[in-house]
Amino acid sequence: MSHSPTEHVQEEIHHHASHGDGGKWVVASATTAAILAAFAAAAGALATSHLTQSTLIRIKANDDWNYYQAKSIKSSLLDAKIYSAQLSKAEPRKSDIDKKNEYAEQMPDIQASAKKLEKLSKEHLESHETFEGAATLFHIAIAVVAISVVAKRKEFWYVAMVGGAVGIVIFASALIQAPAALKDEVLPIV
């Protein structure tokens, strides 16, 4: 059964802590690594969630843009029909004019929806990247904790705690700034 590098580091730290190698600070460093691993797991899960949201919202935005383009093409075809009728000195069909006006009313709303969804997708992508950055810091801090235990250098443990604290600040910032997940019910129906 394969383990992730973080799990291997955790096992190594707990091994040293359980054998009394290095004193009380080794037990504290094992606890630090466990806490950092929990934050890394949460940050990773949230990063994945926001990436998924960004992708799904972007797909919906693309659907809206495609719908907008279809309306635009149909509107252009109606323009050609109306112009052709005028060149033939015939009265354009009322249904063509009504449909053209309907498209003219719908298209700004479709465009606004697509732009709004693009913006929201970008916000989710930015949250994903911030959570990924925090997760990376947590993993690095866990590795530094392992180095501190194996090398029996307490100062590395302090460096790891500083790195973990920076990761927690970034994680908290991402939580505060993250957009809410978009529910299907709130998606504009076009």
N, C-alpha and C positions, 0 to 999 in steps of 0.2 A: 504494500500500500504506500503510495507516494505522499510525502508531506510537502507543504509549502515551506519556503525558506523561513518564514516567520514562525511556523510551528517548530521547526528544527531549533531555531534560536531559543524559543520558549523552553523546549525540552532540555537544552544544554544549561540554561540558567537555572531551571528548577533542580537539575542534577547537582549543580554546584551548591545551590542553596540547601538542599537536603543533606549534603555531606558536610556541611559546616565549613566549607572552604571560604575564608575571607571575612568572616564575622557577620554581624547583624546587617551591615549595608548590603550584603549579597542578597539577603532575604528581601530587603527593601527594593533592591534593583529588580528582583524577580517580580515583585508586585508592580513596580513601574512598568516593566515590559508587558505584563498582563493588561494593565490599564491602557497602555498605548495600543496593544493589539485590539482591544475592544473599540477604541476610537478609530483605528485603521479599518476595521470591519464595517463600522457604521458609515464612515466616510466613503468607503468603496461602494457600499450599497446605495447610498444617496447619489453618488456620482453616476452609477448605472441607471438609476431611476430618472435622473434629469437628462441623461443622454437619450433614453427611450422617449421621454416626453418631447424633447427637442425634435427628434426624428419624426414622431407621429404628428406633431403640430406642423412641421415643415411639409409633410406629405399633404396635410389638409390645405396648407397655403398654396401648394402647387396645384391641387385640385381646383381651388378657387381661381387661380390664375388661368388654368386651362378653360374653366367655365367662362371667365371674362373674355378670353381670346375667341372662344366659340361664339359668344354674343357679338363680339366686335366683327367677326367675319360675316355673320348673318346680317348684321347691320349694314356692312359694306355692300353685300349682295342686294339688300333692299334699296340702298342708295342707287345702285346701278339700275335696278328695275324702275325706280321712280324717275331717274334721269332719262332712261331710255323712253319711257312713256312721254316725258316732256318733249324730247327730241322729235317724237312721232306726232306731236301736237295732240296727244291724247291725254285724258285725265288719268293721273296715277290711281291705282286701286286704293280705296279707303282702307282696306285690310292691311296693305303694305305700309301705308303711312301710320296706322295705329300700332302695328308691330314695331316699326322703327322707333316710335315714341316710347313704347314699352321698354325696348332695349336701352334707350337713352336714359330712362329712369332707373333701371336695374343696375346698369354697369358701374356707376359710382359706388354703390353699396358693396358690390362684389369686389371691386378694387380696394375699398377701405378694409373689408374683411381680410383680404389676402395680405395687405400690408400689416395689419394688426397681428395676424398669425405669424408672419415673418419675424416681427419684433419679439413676440413671445418665444418663438423658437430660439432666437439668438440669446435671450435671457436665460433660458434653460441650458443652453450650451455653455454659457459663461459660468453658470452654477456648477455644471458638470466639471469644468476645468478647475474651478476653485476647490471642489471636494477632492478631485484627483490630486491636486497639489498638497492638500492636507494629508491625504492617505500616504503620499510619497514621503512626506516629512515624518509621519508616524513610523513607517517602515525603516527609514534611515535611523531614527532614534532607537528603535528596537535593536538594530544591528550594533549601534554604538554601545548600548547596554550590554550586549553579549560580549563585545570586545572588552568592556570594563571588567566583567566577571572573569573572563578567561585570562586576561592580562593582570588581573588583580590590581587595577588602577581605578581608584574611586573617582578621580577627576573626570574620567570619561563618562561615568554615570551622571555626573553633574551636567556635562555637555549634552548628554542624551535627554536629561530632564528639560534643559533649555530648549532643545529642538522640539521636544514633545509639547512644551508650553506654546511655542510659536505655532505648531500644528493646531493646537486647540484654539488659538486666536483666529487662525484662518478658517477652521471648521465652524466656529461660532459666527464669524463674518458671513460665511456662505449660508448658514442657516437663516440668518437675519435677512439677507438680501435675496434669497431664493424665491422665485415665483411659485405660486401654488400650482398643483397639477391641474391640467385642464380636463374637465369631465365632458363626456360626450353630450350631455344635456346642454352644456353652455356653448357648444360649437355652433356658430351661425349656420343656419340651413339656407343654402342658396340653390 
